[in-house]
Amino acid sequence: MAVTRDQLIKAVSALGFQESVILGYFDSVAAKTQIAALTAVSTANATDLTTAVALANANKVAINAIIAALKA
């Protein structure tokens, strides 16, 4: 069962300040690292079929990286 944001806030608020800071730090380190590693799509704008396919593939890779970072 997934924990809702409200449930997490209630659980963290029951902890002391130090514990909640530690919990927040360890919970977000992986996601912050993966999000920071995201890069812009550098493929040139599409002007023909070949570059359109290359741009679509680059966008797919970038979107999958964003999804993976958000799931972390």
CNS distance restraints for C-alpha pairs under 8 A (distance, minus, plus):
assign (resid   3 and name CA) (resid   7 and name CA) 6.24 0.50 0.50
assign (resid   3 and name CA) (resid   8 and name CA) 6.65 0.50 0.50
assign (resid   4 and name CA) (resid   8 and name CA) 6.32 0.50 0.50
assign (resid   5 and name CA) (resid   9 and name CA) 6.17 0.50 0.50
assign (resid   6 and name CA) (resid  10 and name CA) 6.21 0.50 0.50
assign (resid   7 and name CA) (resid  11 and name CA) 6.19 0.50 0.50
assign (resid   8 and name CA) (resid  12 and name CA) 6.07 0.50 0.50
assign (resid   9 and name CA) (resid  13 and name CA) 5.94 0.50 0.50
assign (resid  10 and name CA) (resid  14 and name CA) 6.37 0.50 0.50
assign (resid  11 and name CA) (resid  15 and name CA) 6.93 0.50 0.50
assign (resid  12 and name CA) (resid  20 and name CA) 5.58 0.50 0.50
assign (resid  13 and name CA) (resid  20 and name CA) 7.39 0.50 0.50
assign (resid  15 and name CA) (resid  19 and name CA) 5.98 0.50 0.50
assign (resid  15 and name CA) (resid  20 and name CA) 5.99 0.50 0.50
assign (resid  16 and name CA) (resid  20 and name CA) 6.26 0.50 0.50
assign (resid  17 and name CA) (resid  21 and name CA) 6.25 0.50 0.50
assign (resid  18 and name CA) (resid  22 and name CA) 6.27 0.50 0.50
assign (resid  19 and name CA) (resid  23 and name CA) 6.05 0.50 0.50
assign (resid  20 and name CA) (resid  24 and name CA) 6.03 0.50 0.50
assign (resid  21 and name CA) (resid  25 and name CA) 6.09 0.50 0.50
assign (resid  22 and name CA) (resid  26 and name CA) 6.29 0.50 0.50
assign (resid  23 and name CA) (resid  27 and name CA) 6.01 0.50 0.50
assign (resid  24 and name CA) (resid  28 and name CA) 6.16 0.50 0.50
assign (resid  25 and name CA) (resid  29 and name CA) 6.07 0.50 0.50
assign (resid  26 and name CA) (resid  30 and name CA) 7.82 0.50 0.50
assign (resid  27 and name CA) (resid  31 and name CA) 7.98 0.50 0.50
assign (resid  28 and name CA) (resid  32 and name CA) 5.96 0.50 0.50
assign (resid  29 and name CA) (resid  33 and name CA) 6.17 0.50 0.50
assign (resid  30 and name CA) (resid  34 and name CA) 6.24 0.50 0.50
assign (resid  30 and name CA) (resid  72 and name CA) 6.37 0.50 0.50
assign (resid  31 and name CA) (resid  35 and name CA) 5.96 0.50 0.50
assign (resid  31 and name CA) (resid  69 and name CA) 5.73 0.50 0.50
assign (resid  31 and name CA) (resid  70 and name CA) 6.62 0.50 0.50
assign (resid  31 and name CA) (resid  71 and name CA) 7.76 0.50 0.50
assign (resid  31 and name CA) (resid  72 and name CA) 5.13 0.50 0.50
assign (resid  32 and name CA) (resid  36 and name CA) 5.91 0.50 0.50
assign (resid  33 and name CA) (resid  37 and name CA) 6.26 0.50 0.50
assign (resid  34 and name CA) (resid  38 and name CA) 6.72 0.50 0.50
assign (resid  34 and name CA) (resid  69 and name CA) 5.15 0.50 0.50
assign (resid  34 and name CA) (resid  72 and name CA) 7.79 0.50 0.50
assign (resid  35 and name CA) (resid  66 and name CA) 7.27 0.50 0.50
assign (resid  35 and name CA) (resid  69 and name CA) 5.52 0.50 0.50
assign (resid  35 and name CA) (resid  70 and name CA) 7.55 0.50 0.50
assign (resid  38 and name CA) (resid  62 and name CA) 7.81 0.50 0.50
assign (resid  38 and name CA) (resid  65 and name CA) 7.07 0.50 0.50
assign (resid  38 and name CA) (resid  66 and name CA) 7.16 0.50 0.50
assign (resid  39 and name CA) (resid  62 and name CA) 7.78 0.50 0.50
assign (resid  40 and name CA) (resid  62 and name CA) 7.74 0.50 0.50
assign (resid  41 and name CA) (resid  58 and name CA) 6.52 0.50 0.50
assign (resid  41 and name CA) (resid  59 and name CA) 6.68 0.50 0.50
assign (resid  41 and name CA) (resid  62 and name CA) 6.76 0.50 0.50
assign (resid  43 and name CA) (resid  54 and name CA) 7.28 0.50 0.50
assign (resid  43 and name CA) (resid  55 and name CA) 5.79 0.50 0.50
assign (resid  43 and name CA) (resid  58 and name CA) 6.76 0.50 0.50
assign (resid  44 and name CA) (resid  51 and name CA) 7.39 0.50 0.50
assign (resid  44 and name CA) (resid  55 and name CA) 7.09 0.50 0.50
assign (resid  45 and name CA) (resid  51 and name CA) 7.23 0.50 0.50
assign (resid  45 and name CA) (resid  52 and name CA) 7.61 0.50 0.50
assign (resid  45 and name CA) (resid  55 and name CA) 7.05 0.50 0.50
assign (resid  46 and name CA) (resid  50 and name CA) 7.89 0.50 0.50
assign (resid  46 and name CA) (resid  51 and name CA) 4.74 0.50 0.50
assign (resid  46 and name CA) (resid  52 and name CA) 4.54 0.50 0.50
assign (resid  46 and name CA) (resid  55 and name CA) 6.55 0.50 0.50
assign (resid  47 and name CA) (resid  51 and name CA) 6.22 0.50 0.50
assign (resid  47 and name CA) (resid  52 and name CA) 6.84 0.50 0.50
assign (resid  48 and name CA) (resid  52 and name CA) 6.02 0.50 0.50
assign (resid  49 and name CA) (resid  53 and name CA) 6.19 0.50 0.50
assign (resid  50 and name CA) (resid  54 and name CA) 6.32 0.50 0.50
assign (resid  51 and name CA) (resid  55 and name CA) 5.97 0.50 0.50
assign (resid  52 and name CA) (resid  56 and name CA) 6.10 0.50 0.50
assign (resid  53 and name CA) (resid  57 and name CA) 6.12 0.50 0.50
assign (resid  54 and name CA) (resid  58 and name CA) 6.15 0.50 0.50
assign (resid  55 and name CA) (resid  59 and name CA) 6.08 0.50 0.50
assign (resid  56 and name CA) (resid  60 and name CA) 6.18 0.50 0.50
assign (resid  57 and name CA) (resid  61 and name CA) 6.34 0.50 0.50
assign (resid  58 and name CA) (resid  62 and name CA) 6.24 0.50 0.50
assign (resid  59 and name CA) (resid  63 and name CA) 6.01 0.50 0.50
assign (resid  60 and name CA) (resid  64 and name CA) 6.13 0.50 0.50
assign (resid  61 and name CA) (resid  65 and name CA) 6.23 0.50 0.50
assign (resid  62 and name CA) (resid  66 and name CA) 6.29 0.50 0.50
assign (resid  63 and name CA) (resid  67 and name CA) 6.23 0.50 0.50
assign (resid  64 and name CA) (resid  68 and name CA) 6.13 0.50 0.50
assign (resid  65 and name CA) (resid  69 and name CA) 6.13 0.50 0.50
assign (resid  66 and name CA) (resid  70 and name CA) 6.16 0.50 0.50
assign (resid  67 and name CA) (resid  71 and name CA) 6.18 0.50 0.50
assign (resid  68 and name CA) (resid  72 and name CA) 6.28 0.50 0.50
